[in-house]
Amino acid sequence: MDIAQCRYIVVEGPIGAGKTSLARQLADHLSADMLLEQPEDNPFLPRFYDDMQRFALPTQLTFLFQRVDQLRGLTQVDMFREPTVSDFLLDKDPLFARLNLSDDEYALYDKVYRHLKPQTPTPTSSSICKLRSIHCSRECACAA
């Protein structure tokens, strides 16, 4: 796989593994656009750390809406657009939701997620790099 041919690349891994640093390096190397997580824009996050049970749902839904809004611009990946490198994978969002939400809250979250998910692109190819994964869609300049 020639990573330079990828239009949408996601660097994924555990918290603190260096996803953002690697995403920045890849974006610089490929002259790519970047999509980065924006935890500082989630007004519920500080309160979540103070009272997880109370603020888990609004925190998780805010992250979900942020990520979907960021990814919507990529749904029409075309061959003339610069590649995009991201430090988050939307498919991982439900994992955090399941860990932090009650069963009823997760049921609501899952309905919202399933409604929004089809509006976002999904990287289709992946490879492992130490503790990090690189997911890459194969939609490239040579594709018809």
Secondary structure per residue as TSV (DSSP state, phi and psi in degrees):
chain	resnum	aa	ss	phi	psi
A	1	M	-	360.0	127.8
A	2	D	-	-92.8	106.4
A	3	I	G	-61.2	-25.6
A	4	A	G	-66.3	-19.1
A	5	Q	G	-87.5	-8.0
A	6	C	-	-76.9	142.1
A	7	R	S	-99.1	-26.0
A	8	Y	E	-140.2	110.5
A	9	I	E	-117.8	133.0
A	10	V	E	-119.4	127.5
A	11	V	E	-97.5	122.0
A	12	E	E	-130.0	150.0
A	13	G	-	172.3	-179.6
A	14	P	S	-69.5	162.4
A	15	I	T	-56.9	131.3
A	16	G	T	84.1	4.6
A	17	A	S	-80.6	-10.6
A	18	G	S	101.2	24.5
A	19	K	H	-57.9	-48.5
A	20	T	H	-65.6	-41.5
A	21	S	H	-61.2	-46.0
A	22	L	H	-66.4	-40.0
A	23	A	H	-61.1	-42.5
A	24	R	H	-63.0	-43.3
A	25	Q	H	-63.9	-43.9
A	26	L	H	-63.1	-45.7
A	27	A	H	-60.9	-41.5
A	28	D	H	-64.1	-45.8
A	29	H	H	-62.1	-37.9
A	30	L	H	-95.4	0.1
A	31	S	T	52.4	47.2
A	32	A	-	-100.8	157.8
A	33	D	E	-72.3	159.8
A	34	M	E	-124.2	142.8
A	35	L	E	-121.6	116.5
A	36	L	-	-117.9	148.3
A	37	E	-	-56.8	147.7
A	38	Q	-	-127.7	65.1
A	39	P	G	-61.3	-28.3
A	40	E	G	-67.2	-17.3
A	41	D	G	-91.3	1.0
A	42	N	-	-95.8	105.7
A	43	P	T	-67.8	-15.0
A	44	F	T	-89.1	-16.4
A	45	L	H	-58.7	-47.8
A	46	P	H	-60.5	-38.5
A	47	R	H	-70.5	-31.2
A	48	F	H	-58.9	-43.0
A	49	Y	H	-68.8	-23.5
A	50	D	H	-83.7	-34.0
A	51	D	-	-148.9	80.4
A	52	M	H	-58.3	-44.2
A	53	Q	H	-61.5	-42.5
A	54	R	H	-73.8	-37.3
A	55	F	H	-108.1	9.0
A	56	A	H	-62.4	-48.4
A	57	L	H	-65.2	-51.6
A	58	P	H	-63.6	-32.9
A	59	T	H	-64.5	-47.3
A	60	Q	H	-67.3	-42.2
A	61	L	H	-65.7	-37.3
A	62	T	H	-62.8	-45.5
A	63	F	H	-60.4	-43.3
A	64	L	H	-59.3	-49.5
A	65	F	H	-63.9	-39.7
A	66	Q	H	-58.8	-49.4
A	67	R	H	-65.7	-42.4
A	68	V	H	-62.9	-44.0
A	69	D	H	-59.5	-41.7
A	70	Q	H	-64.2	-39.3
A	71	L	H	-81.5	-19.6
A	72	R	H	-56.4	-34.5
A	73	G	T	-67.2	-14.6
A	74	L	T	-96.2	-1.0
A	75	T	T	-65.3	-26.2
A	76	Q	T	-109.1	65.0
A	77	V	-	-66.3	121.2
A	78	D	-	-119.0	165.9
A	79	M	T	-73.3	-12.5
A	80	F	T	-98.3	-7.8
A	81	R	S	-82.0	148.0
A	82	E	-	-63.3	151.2
A	83	P	-	-65.1	161.6
A	84	T	E	-125.8	135.1
A	85	V	E	-117.8	131.8
A	86	S	E	-124.0	153.0
A	87	D	S	-106.0	19.3
A	88	F	-	-144.5	151.0
A	89	L	-	-120.2	117.4
A	90	L	G	-57.2	-33.2
A	91	D	G	-62.7	-18.5
A	92	K	G	-83.2	-17.8
A	93	D	H	-55.2	-45.6
A	94	P	H	-62.1	-25.9
A	95	L	H	-64.1	-45.1
A	96	F	H	-66.7	-38.8
A	97	A	H	-61.1	-44.3
A	98	R	H	-62.5	-35.3
A	99	L	H	-72.1	-29.7
A	100	N	H	-108.1	-15.2
A	101	L	S	-105.3	151.6
A	102	S	-	-69.2	169.5
A	103	D	H	-59.8	-44.3
A	104	D	H	-66.2	-41.6
A	105	E	H	-64.9	-40.8
A	106	Y	H	-64.9	-37.7
A	107	A	H	-59.6	-43.5
A	108	L	H	-65.9	-48.1
A	109	Y	H	-54.6	-46.4
A	110	D	H	-62.1	-37.7
A	111	K	H	-63.2	-43.9
A	112	V	H	-65.1	-45.7
A	113	Y	H	-58.8	-48.9
A	114	R	H	-63.6	-29.2
A	115	H	H	-73.3	-38.5
A	116	L	H	-86.7	-30.1
A	117	K	G	-54.3	-43.6
A	118	P	G	-62.8	-13.2
A	119	Q	G	-87.6	5.0
A	120	T	S	-123.3	150.2
A	121	P	-	-76.4	156.1
A	122	T	-	-125.5	125.0
A	123	P	-	-60.4	142.1
A	124	T	-	-111.7	-11.7
A	125	S	E	-128.5	146.4
A	126	S	E	-143.5	154.7
A	127	S	E	-144.3	158.7
A	128	I	E	-100.4	136.6
A	129	C	E	-130.3	98.3
A	130	K	T	54.8	-118.5
A	131	L	T	-93.2	6.3
A	132	R	E	-116.2	148.3
A	133	S	E	-108.5	146.4
A	134	I	E	-116.8	116.4
A	135	H	E	-104.3	136.6
A	136	C	E	-141.0	130.9
A	137	S	-	-79.4	148.4
A	138	R	-	-90.4	7.9
A	139	E	-	-72.3	108.9
A	140	C	-	-132.9	175.8
A	141	A	T	-60.1	-25.0
A	142	C	T	-90.8	-4.6
A	143	A	-	-76.9	143.1
A	144	A	-	-84.1	360.0
